[in-house]
Amino acid sequence: MTPLLRAFRTEFRRIWSDPGAASTMVLAVLIYAVFYPQPYLNEAVRRVPVIVVDQDKSTASRELIRRVDATDGAAVAASATDMQAARDAFFARKVSAIVVVPVDFERDLMAGRQSPIAAYGDGGYFLVYRQVMGAIGAAVRSIGAEIATKRLVAAGADPISARALADPMPATLIPLFNPQGGYASYVVPAAFVLIMQQTLLMGIGILGTATRKPSEGGESNGIASLFGKVLAYVSLYGVWFFLYVVIMPYWYHLPRLGSVADLVLLGVPFLLATSFLGLTLANLLRSRESVILLLVVLGLPLFFLSGISWPYESQPGNVRLVSQFIPSTSAMRGLVRIGQMGASLADVRQEWIALWALTGLYGTTALIGQWRRKSAVKF
């Protein structure tokens, strides 16, 4: 058996025989695949409960309430006779917003005067606040445009012209690449890439800082040993890559437009660069605890540096430079553009080249680190 295949077989056995490595590189990956997307599966906030204080009790006020309830963003859950009762329901968390229709609402509308309504929402929960306020605003604007149209028609305007004057620039919003406008389609595919990177780095660090058993043999030829280990990691995580990038988006009904071949071609240098980086860290760190502590602490900063939650364009130049040395940064941008936006490999060639450059860089550092480690042991 060649030294490369011997090193591959030995390392693959170590992954499964080491409880720490197996729980990180196998069990944790499967648990994350099942449980991480669960909080986001509803995609968007819908039917936020609202309480209404109708002080006018007119036909127009009832129509407004009906239109608020008909929106996707809000649902009229209760009505109150006064503001104090509505406040009590709000602070008891029975509702998330209050709509107050003032006295003489209909009369002011018929007289051509402004008739403002009041809407109160929980600004501490921005997603709920934005959704419910948008729904109330849409209901108010639809009634306002309808009243303006009727008034123009009554003044002798043509109905079609009246509608155009009342709403001169109607907008049709089409959310590209995220048709549901939800959070899962935005964050889950990118988070999956970071999960693969962190579990792979942690598993390699656990294996690299562990003491070998005599039955596992010593180190073979440096290059063969290094590439045999990497082959074992890439073989295992190639399965997880296909699960996370191809199967899970279908399972969770997330957009997936790109070619599987292009995803794989970008995934190969990502897994290689991450594997070599893990071996480099394993040569630098002394214990399993230090590996776990470092990678757990860096998890959230690495997600910010990827440009998903902190836009890449708004990052300072030195921060962007640092982020280029992290495989997940280029992998997230490239895989999301291919998988969710239908880009080709040519469209993400900058990320593809960056990942191959990191493969070369960390491959060199891993080989140097392994050579120095062997020299220290012999000495």
Beta strands, then each sheet from edge to edge (+ up, - down):
strand 1: 48-54
strand 2: 74-80
strand 3: 97-101
strand 4: 118-121
sheet 1: 2+ 1+ 3+ 4-
end
